[in-house]
Amino acid sequence: MFQLPHSPLELIKDPLLTPYGVNLYLKRDDLIHPEVTGNKWRKLKFNLIEARLQGYDKLLTFGGAYSNHIYATAAAGKEFGFKTVGIIRGDELTPYSNPTLRFAHEQGMELIFVTRLDYSFRNKLTKQYGDKYYVLPEGGTNHLAIKGVNEMMDEIYEVIKPDFVCSAVGTGGTLAGIVSGLRGNSKAIGFASLKGKGLLKGQIEKILPFEKDFELNEQYHFDGYAKTTPELISFIRAFEERNPSIQLEQVYTGKMMFGIYDLIKKGYFPRNTNIVAVHTGGLQGRCEELRENFVLSYAS
Ligand SMILES: Cc1ncc(COP(=O)(O)O)c(C=O)c1O
C-alpha cells in the first residue's frame, strides 16, 4: 500500500556539457508525487510501513518554518491516512506565516509552535507530546530513511552503472543512504547546502550503517543555508531555459547542480564518466525570482 512509482533517470542533453564528454543523468525523484517528493518520500516510506506495523495511526515530527520535511510529512499523512503533528521552531509563527506552514495546516497537520530554546530539547518534547505517536526525527533521517534511499540506488543500478552519484546535503541522511547503496567502484559526492563548522562529514559517518568512503564538497553552499547570490539564481534560470522540463530550487538542488557543472568545467570528471545527480525535490521552496522565470520561459 505504501507504494509510489519509480522515478525516471533522465540524461541531461545540455549543449554546455558537450565539450567535456561526460554523461550527466538526473534521477527525477521530484516527479514521484506532487507533494511527497524527492528524498522526503524515500525517507518516509519505510517509516510509514513501520508505523503501521506497530499499530500507530499518528505521526509526530519536527521542523523549521520552511521545512520540506514538515511539508512532505503533512502530505504523506493525508495521502496514507495518518494524523500528523508538527512541532515547529518559533513561537512567533502561525499556520498562516508562510506557504509551507499553510500547506501543512491545510493537509490537517496539527502545528505546535515552540520557542527556539524548547525546540532544542526535542527529546523532552517527544516525551511531552509523543507517547501515542510514531515519532520521526527532524529532517526525517533514521535507519529506515537510509533503507528508503537504498531503494532509490537499486532503481539507478537497474538502468546504468554510475561512476558518481551526487546529492545535496542538509542533515546528510540522503547521502548516507546513497553511500551505503553504492556498488563496485561507484563513488558518492555530497554538496553541502549549509556552511558547516567542519563537523558534517563526521556526523554523516555516524549515520552510515558501515564504514565507507565518500566525498563531501563544502565549496558550493553560497554562504549558508537558504542564502543565494545573483550568480546562483542566474545559473538556475539559464539551466531551466536550456532544460525546460526540469525545475531546480535555490536551497538544495540548485547549489548541487551549480557545483556539478563547475566541477565538470574544471575537468574534475574524466571523459565518458556517468554522473547521476539526484533531484531531491523541494520545489515548493522555489524563490520568487525563479517562479517568475518559469512563467516567463513557458510563456515565450
Ligand atoms: C529538497 C531537499 N534536498 C536535499 C535535502 C538534504 O537532505 P538530507 O537532510 O538528508 O541531507 C533536503 C533536506 O531537508 C531537502 O529538503
The ligand as a Tripos MOL2 file, in Angstrom:
@<TRIPOS>MOLECULE
LIG
   16    16     1     0     0
SMALL
NO_CHARGES

@<TRIPOS>ATOM
      1 C1         14.8950   19.2510   -1.3090 C.3       1 LIG1
      2 C2         15.9320   18.7290   -0.3640 C.ar      1 LIG1
      3 N1         17.0620   18.2380   -0.8780 N.ar      1 LIG1
      4 C3         18.0530   17.7580   -0.0810 C.ar      1 LIG1
      5 C4         17.9240   17.7650    1.2880 C.ar      1 LIG1
      6 C5         19.0460   17.2430    2.1370 C.3       1 LIG1
      7 O1         18.6920   16.0300    2.7050 O.3       1 LIG1
      8 P1         19.4160   15.4790    3.9810 P.3       1 LIG1
      9 O2         18.8780   16.2380    5.1590 O.co2     1 LIG1
     10 O3         19.0630   14.0480    4.0200 O.co2     1 LIG1
     11 O4         20.8730   15.7230    3.8190 O.co2     1 LIG1
     12 C6         16.7670   18.2560    1.8770 C.ar      1 LIG1
     13 C7         16.6640   18.2550    3.3380 C.2       1 LIG1
     14 O5         15.8690   18.6150    4.0180 O.2       1 LIG1
     15 C8         15.7340   18.7580    1.0260 C.ar      1 LIG1
     16 O6         14.5960   19.2510    1.5260 O.3       1 LIG1
@<TRIPOS>BOND
     1     1     2 1
     2     2     3 ar
     3     2    15 ar
     4     3     4 ar
     5     4     5 ar
     6     5     6 1
     7     5    12 ar
     8     6     7 1
     9     7     8 1
    10     8     9 2
    11     8    10 1
    12     8    11 1
    13    12    13 1
    14    12    15 ar
    15    13    14 2
    16    15    16 1
@<TRIPOS>SUBSTRUCTURE
     1 LIG1         1 GROUP 0 **** ****
